[in-house]
Structures are given as structure tokens and as C-alpha cells.
């Protein structure tokens, strides 16, 4: 446990052991007081995978499983994988590779179905199968046909989350209202609190926010008193070193929150919400 006496979880970051900092980023996180990570696979095209079938995504997922296993040798807590298909792939397929929106939808859904195979066994204290799926829809303007296809992919992810009894992390447009998506989750049989919007602000209706760990956003989340998570969205890309927050950020923000008396918010983000959303006990999985 870090010197603050609490687990410290970064809910969404990427690790690229071949092109990026990989395990060195994990060491930075742990040295700064971090204990637990949810590691999301990088977009398939950034790992050189031009998928044509669902099975073509397996090397992307296996890369993440491998780096999580290595991270577990370093962390005082645990890392777990989050696997899925980045919603930006729809534009790569339609704009760059000549897919129709419908065929792009089908391929992305097939990739999610393969990802779901890794989570069917549920979370493992030994860091084995993934604990969540990753999906979403573009955060930029697209045609109506691409938007509809993307929403169909998102809804399939919610169905798969319900079937596999796992959470679903979403990459979406900037918004503080995802009540429609929450309704889709309920229709699919997935509790809306198990749907997480990554890169969220401090306030969000409908699903659980994973708040980007900027001070202004965290103040809003802490004052609200509602369930939330904290993240950096560290991309581990040497060509984009300042694109998002670095791996030391969440531990540093926890210390900043402690100094301001946000103890309850710290427990919410790092103990109660991870258990509520993923079924993960960050205290029991922490080495003394």
C-alpha cells in the first residue's frame, strides 16, 4: 500500500512494450504510489494489425495480456486487461480500406465477440482473463450511416458484456449525458453502473464516469459524491509524448486530493467503484 494507505487505480491506460515505454511506465506509476491498473489494448492499427476477421484481433489482445502479466510482477497490487475494438476503426475501414458501414460494423462486432472470449471466465485475482470490454462510437463528426453502424457496434458490446457478466468501457463523444446508452444497457441486461465512459468530465448522467485526472474535473467529481473512477488515458506512444496525462498522474492526484480532504472521494474512486463496476477488490489484491 502506498504512503497514503490506500489502493491507487488508474482505470484506463495503454502499454506498448514494443513501440512505447511499456513496463518502464508501470515502474513510474508504482514508484509514484500507484498500485492497480486497468490496461486497455491499443487500437489495432497502431499495432500494425489490419484486421479482416474477428480472429485477426487476437494478436492485439495477446499483446495486452502479455504486458499485463509483466506488470503484475512489478505492481504492489494488480493489473487487469480491458479488451475490445476502438470505435475509430470504423473510419479506418470505411475511409481508408473501402468498407461499407455495414461491413465495418460486422467486422468490429466480430472483434468484440473474440474479445468477449477472454472475459467469459470473469475476473481473476491472478490477473488472468480480462475484466471488461472496450467499445464506443466516434467522438468526431461522421455520416449518419457510420454513426448508425457505430451505435450497432456499441449495442453489441453491451449485449456481450451482459452475456459475459463484465463491465464495458466506452470511448464516446464529449458529453455529460449518456442516459440513452444507459437505457440500451438495461435493454441488453447489463446494469448501467457497469458501463464506464472513459475520458469523462467530473459529472455524468446515466453511466459511471472514468474521470480524466485533471484537477478541475476531479474537484467536480469529488464534490458530487457519486461513484467515479480516475484515469490518465496514457497512450504510450513516443510520437505523442504530451498527448494525454502521464503514468505518474493518478498517484500524484490522489495525494493532492488527500491534502484537500477528499478522503471519501479517494475511497470511492479506488475501492468502492472498482468493486461496484468490475467486481474487483483493490484492498484484497494489494500486497502488504
N, C-alpha and C positions, 0 to 999 in steps of 0.2 A: 504494500500500500504506500502511496506517496506521502510526503511530509504533511499533507493536508488531511490524511486519514480517510480518504475516500477513493473509490474507483474513479478513473477518468477515461471516458469512452469518446473516441472520435467515430461518429456514426457513418461517415461516408468519406472515403478517400481511395485513391488508386495507387497501386505499387507496380512499377515496371522494372523488374530486375535486369532486363536486357538493355533497355534504352535509357532508363532513368536512374534514380538513386536507390531504388529498391530497399534492401534491408538497412542501408545507411539512414534512410528516412525513418524507419522503425526505431533505430537506435536513438535518433534525435528526439523522437516522441517519448520514448521510455526515459531517457536522461532528464527530460523536462518535467517528468511526473506522470506521463501517460501510462495507462495500464491495459486498456482494451481497444480493439479496432474492429470495425466492420469494413472489409476490403472489397470494393466493387470492381469487377473486371473492367478493363479499359475498353473503349469502343473497338469493335472487331477490326475495323480498317486501320486503326493505329497500331495494331499488332501484325499488320500485313496479311490479314485474312479477308479474302473476297468470297464470302460465303455464297453458295448456290443451293445448299440444302441445310436442314436443321443440324445434321451431324457435323457440318463444316465449322460450327461454332465450338465444338468440343475442345480444340486446342486453346481457344481463348479462355474457356473455363478452367482447363487444366493448368494453364499458366498461373491463374489466380489461386487455385488450390495449392500449387507448389509453393508460392511465395507466402501464403498464409501458414503453411507448415513450418517454414523457416522463421517466420515472425514469432511463432509460438515458442521457439527456442530462446527468444530474447525478452519477450514481454513478461512483466510480473503477473499479468492477467492472461487474456487470451485474445486471439484474432479469429474472426469467422468470415467466410466468404459470402458475398451477395452476388448472384449471377443473373445475367439477363442480356437483353438486346437494347442497345442505346437507341432512343427514338430518332436521333438524327440519321440513322442508317436509311430511313425511308427516302431521304433526299439524295443520298449517295446512289441508291438503287434506281430511283426514277430519273434524276437529272444526269447522272454520270454513266449509268450502265443500261439505260433504256428499258427498265422495268415499267410495267403499268402499275398504278397504285394498288390494284387488286393483287397482282403477283408479288409486289413488295410486301403487302400485308401478309400473304400466305407464308412467305419465307421467314418473316420476322416472327410470326406466330409459331412456326416450326422450330425456330431457335429457342423460343421461350419454353416450348414443350420439352426440349432437350435439357434446358436449364432446370426445369422442374424435376427431372430425374434425380438431380443431385440433392434436392431438398426433401424428397419424399420420406426419408428416414427421420426427419426432424433434427433439431439442434443437438449437438454432441459436446459434452464437456471436454472431449479430447480434440475438438477443433475439426471434426470430420466433415460431414455434409454441410452444405450451405444453409443459412438460416433465413434467407429472403430472396425474392426475385426482384429484378430491376427492369422497369419498363417506363412508359410515359408517352408524351407527344411533343412535337416540336415547340420550341419557345420562340420561334420566328414565324413570319408570315408564309403560308403555303396555300396551294389551291384547295378548293372545297373537297376535291376528290382525295387529295393527300391527307387532309385533315380527317375526313371520314375513315380512311384506311388506318390512320394512326389511332383514332379512337377505338377502332375494332381491335387493334393490337393491344391497346391498354386494357380493354374489357376482357380480352382473353387472358391477360396476365392476372387479372383479379379472379377469374374463374380458376386458373391454375393454382393461385395462392390458396383459394378455398379448398381445392382438392388435396393439395399437399399440406394443408394446415400450417401455412407460413405467411409471414408478412410480405408486403410488396412495397418497394421503394419506387417513387415516381420522379422523373425529370419532366417538368412541365413549364408552361409559360409562367411569367411572374404574376402572381395573384395572391390575394388573401382570402379567397373563397373557392373551395373545391367541394361544395356541398353536392353538386351533381355527381361528381366522382364517388363521393361517399354513398350516394343512392345506388350507383352502379355496383359498388362493393357489396352493399346489402342484398341487392338482387342476385349477386353471384354467391352469396352465402359467406362472405368474408367480412368480419367486423370492421367498420370504418377506422377504428383506432389502430388497426393493424396495417393500415395504408399510410405511408410516410411520404410527405413531399420533401424531397431534398432541395437544398439551396433556398430554404424558406426564410421569410422575414419572421419577426417576433410574434406576429398574430396571424392566425389561420383558422378559417371555419371549415368543418367537415372531416378533415383527417389530421393526423399527427404531424406537426412541423418539425423538420430537422433544420435547426436554425444555423445559418452561416455565422461563424463565431466572430462577428464584429460587435463592438461594444454597444452600439445603439440598438441593434437587433436583440441582443441578449438582455438589455435592460427592459425592453418591452416584454419579452417572454417571461422574465423573472417576475415582473410586476403583475402580469396576468394571473399567475398561479395555476396555469393549466399544464397538462403534460407536454413536454417537448424534449428534443434531443439536440445535441451540438455536433457540428461538423466543420471540416475545412474544405472539402472537395479538392484536396491536394491532388494535382493531376500527374505528378511525377514525370514531367516532360521537360528535358533540358532546353528545348527550343522555346519554352514558355515559362521561364523561371518565376515571373511575378504575376502569372495569370490569376491565381487564387491564393488562398492562405496556405502557409507552410505547416509542416507536421508538428512544430512546437506550439502552435497557436492555441489549441484546446486546453492543454495543461496550463498555459500562461493565463488564459481567460478564466479558468477555474480559480486560480489564485487571486485574480482581480475581483472576481465575484465574491470570494470569501472575505476579502478586505472590505467589501461594501455590505456585508451582512446578508448576502443572498444564500445562506446555507440551505434553506429549504429548496430553492431552485436548483442548487447543485445536486441534492439528493434526487430531485425529480428527474433531471436530465441524465444522471449517471447510474441510478439504482432503480427507481420505480418505473420509469418509462421504458427502459430496455426490457424489463421483465414483462411489462404490460403488452408491449408490441411484439417482442421476439421470443418471450419465454426464457430469457437469459438472466441468470443470477450473477451479477458482476461482483458481488461480495464473495460468494462461494467459489468462484473461479479465479480468485486472487490469491497468490502465494503470500504467506505471511513472511 
